[in-house]
Amino acid sequence: MPTTRLGRQITAVKPVTVPTSGRGTELQVKVTAPVSGEDLPVIVFSHGNGWSLDGYEPLVDRWAAAGFAVVQPTHLDSRRNGIGFDDPRFGTIWRVRITDLHAVLDNLDGILARAGGLDARIGPGRIAAVGHSWGAQSVGALLGARVVDADGVPGEDFSHPAVTAGALIAATGTGETLTPFAAAHLPFMKPDYSTMTTPALVVAGGKDQSALSTRGPDWFTDAYRLSPAPKSLLTVTEGEHTLGGVAGEKVAETTDEDPARVALVADAISAYLLDAFGLDGAAWAALRGATAEDSAWSIRGK
């Protein structure tokens, strides 16, 4: 059933199966979009560890209400697949995640066609990739970031030409300060942002202290600091890793529940992407102009 948020009716279709091979489990997505409107931009969203296409409604519903069609895959690390750190498949899931996103992008017209004929309502060349936590690292690869191997050499290029803008929420920092647990179980958590050339907004929490790094919250600003311009950084002063509860209301991971904070993150990403696509720059300009008056958040750019 359609729901109404922010005064605009939206609807969701799930599951839509995406063609893929060698995965062992079907790749399924959920598509959320406004009921009306033409020339819609698209967001392909990558969830954090353990989640699925059924999470992140506080973000996705606001994006759809703002005029985006949002496509959410369920990655292999979803809790519903039961693949833990001790599973031999876990070490390659980071690659499967990126392959999932490529499969979605390569089959986007067909996915949208099976979501109520939405393909006929999409504008040309307006595709963004957005991710949270592990999903942000996955999306970073689409934007041009690479994973450093055990010898310190950046790996292959996983960027996708269809993605022309992005947003990274609580993205992994560089790998020099990983904790022993992270180094042992998450050796792929070593991004090189020097090649991440696609325009992007990086969102970081000012109180996001990761158990995976010995650094403080500034670890989550590496994607902004170490990547080429143009980039923007939204710092949410009191935000922790879920930035107020981006994955869902009252979920176990939400240690800093604040619906207004989630709305800020969602609306900032909408405004940034609408500006990046040349559709409407007013909201992003207003947001940047308002930061000096509100210590709860700040925006920088380069």
Disulfide bonds with the S-S distance in Angstrom:
none
